[in-house]
Amino acid sequence: MKEALMNKIAGEIILSLSPGTVMRKWRTLFNLTQSEVARLMGISSSVLSDYENNRRKSPGTNFVRRFVRALIEADMRRGGANVRRYSLLHRDLSSAVIDMAEFDSPRSVGEMIRLLDAEILVGEKWVNSPLYGYTVIDSLKAIRSLEALDFLYLFGRNPMRAMIFTGVSRGRSPMVAARLYPVKPKMIVIHGPIDKDHVDSLAIELARLEDICFALSRVGSVDELVERLRGLQE
């Protein structure tokens, strides 16, 4: 399990045009400081900072391997929660997932709000929080075809992400799902209700309880929504 995760992270760093940015992303996802990782690697924090900010030439494979091992070791010392989270076996979720992407560089919640012409219903304090990906889900297909563990995989793939539910009538189901699972996405966006008055009051209450940024997108169609999201990667 750990070996597969290490290979995944190392491969993403090595193949990236901005390897330092990807290193910083994974360190952030593991909730580790530069000093913690640098200490385990046996280097100074300034050296790691130079790599993460792309001030040095691309790191070699040996350096990347040491970096990834440091992430894993530090997390295992804390109980291994992130190792377990990111090692979840891949499942075919294509029946319900319309689109999904990971970002090398973070995008803010506020940027996602503007992009999706969305209104924040709960959680305005999170507007400057970073997002490292998004998942667009067909709500009705998810309810009909996904199993409980599939939702855990979706929510746990990378919690610093926006989960965008389309075909929503009132917005209760996405928030009930988030309430049930221990891994919470940073942001949940619903698409379907014509305005906030048509959003279920329980959904709003659950978003407050879970302290999640909960927003309503007013983009005209799902196709346009996905097209805007894909533009973030260009």
N, C-alpha and C positions, 0 to 999 in steps of 0.2 A: 504493500500500500504506500509506504513512504517512498520507496524507490521510484514508483510510477509518478508520484507527485513531484519528486525532485527532478526527474527527467522532463516533465511538463514545464516546470518553471525555468529550468536551465535552457531548454529549447526555445522558449519564448524570448528569453533575454538574448541569446546568441543570434537568433534570426531577425531580431528587431533592428530597424535603422537607427533607433535611439535606445540602445541597451541600458544606459543609465536611468532613463525615465522608467523603463520597465522594472529595473531593480528597486527604484524608489516605490513604485506601485506595490510590489509584493511585500516590501518591508512594512509599508503602511497597512496593507491588508492583514498582516500578521501582528499588527499593533506593537511593533518594536521600534526602538530609537536607534539612531545611527551608532551611538556609543555602545549599545548592547550588542549589536551585530558586529561592529568593528572589534570589540574585545574578544569575541569568540573566534574571529578570523585571525586575530593576532596582528592587527594593523591599527593605525590611528584613525580617529573619526574624520579627520580632515581628508585623509586619502579616500575613504568611502564617500565622503561628500563630493569630492572632485569627480569621482566616477558617476555618482547619481546625477550630478549636474552637467555631465558630458563635457567636463573640462579636461579630461584625459582621453587618450585614444581608447577604442573599444577594449573592454577587458578580455583577457584570454580565457580559454576554457577552464584552466586550473583555477583562476580567480573566481570565475562564475560558480564552479563546483564548491569552492570554499564558502562563497556567499550563501548558496542554497543550503548547504549543510548547517551553516550557522542559523539560518531561519528555522530549520527543522529542529535543531538541538534546543534552541531557545524556547520554541513552542512546546516541545516535549517536557521541558523542565517545568512548564506552567500547567501541565496536564494534557497537552496535545489536542486542544479543542480545534485549533485551526487546521492542523494536519488531518484530523478526521473530517472536518467540514469540506476541505478542498480535495479530499481523496474519494469523495462519493463516486461510486461507479456510474459511468455514463448510461443513461437510459434514453430510449427513443421517445422524445416528447413532441415530435413533429406534428402529431395530430392536433395539438392545441397551441403550440408555440408558433406565432406568425413570424417573429424576427427576434434575433438575439445578438448582442455584440459586447465585446470587452474593450475598454479604452486603455491605451498605453499611458496617456496623460489624463489626469482627472478633469471632469467637467463638474461645475457646481449645480446644486439643486436649483438655484436661481436661473442659471442658463437653461436648464431643462424646462423650467416654468415658461420662460419667454419663448423657447423654441416651439412648445406645444400649445401656445396660446392658452395657458392654463390659469386657473384661479386656485390659490391655496385656501383650503377649507380648514385645515389644522396644521400647525407646525411651522409658522413663519420664521421661527428662530433658526431653522435649518437651512435657510436660503444660501448660506455660504459654505455649507458642508460639501465635501467632494463626492463625486460618483465615479465609479470605475466600470460602469456598464449599464445595460438595460435589457429587459426582456419584455416583448409584446405578446400578450396572451389573449386568445379567443376565449372569453369567459364561459360561454355555453359549451364549447367543445371540451374545455378543461373539466367542467363538472361531469360531462358524460363519459369521458375517456380516461382521465387520469386517476391513479390510485393515490392513497394517502402519502406513500413514500415519494411519489413523483413531485408532490407539492413541496416536500421537505428538500428535495434536490433543487427545485426551482428557487426556493427562498435561500438555500444555503450555498448556491454556486458562488456567489460573491455578495455578501450582505450590503456592501457599499454600492448599491445599484438602484435603478428605478424599475419597479415592476409596473407595467402598463397594461391594464385590463380593458379590452374592447368588448363591444356588444353588451355593455352593462345596462341594466334597467334602473336600479336604485343604488347599487354600490355596497350592499350589505355583504354579499358572499366573499369578495376579496378581503374585507377587513375581518370577517369571521375566520377565514383561513389564516391570516396573519396572526390573529389572536391565539390560535391553536398551536402554532409551531414555535419552537424555541428560538429559531434564527429569524430575525426580522429584517426586511429590506429597509434601507434608509428612506425610501420614498415609494409611495403607491399613487399611481395616477389612474383615474377611471375615465372612460370615454363612452358616451352614450346618453346620459341625462342632459336635457336641454339647458338646465341651469342649476344652481346650487339648491334651489327650493325643491327640486325633484330628487335630491340625494337623500337616502335614508338617514334619519336622525341617529339610529343605532350605529351606523357606519362611522359617523362623525364622532360619536361618543367613544367607540372602540379605538379610533385613531388617537384620541386624546389619552386614553388609558395606556396605549402602547407607545406613546410619544413618537409617532411616525409622521413625517410630512405627507399629508393626504391632499390630493389636488384633483380638480376636474378640468379635463382638456376640452377646448371648444373647437378644435380642428375639425374641418368639415367631414372628412372621411378617413377610414382606416388606411387607405392607400396613401393619402397625403401625409398622415401621421408617420407612417413607416418611411416615406421618402425624406421627410424632414430629419428623422433620426439618423438615417444612413448618411445624410450630408455631414454629420458630425465627424465622420471618419475620413472625409476627403481632404 
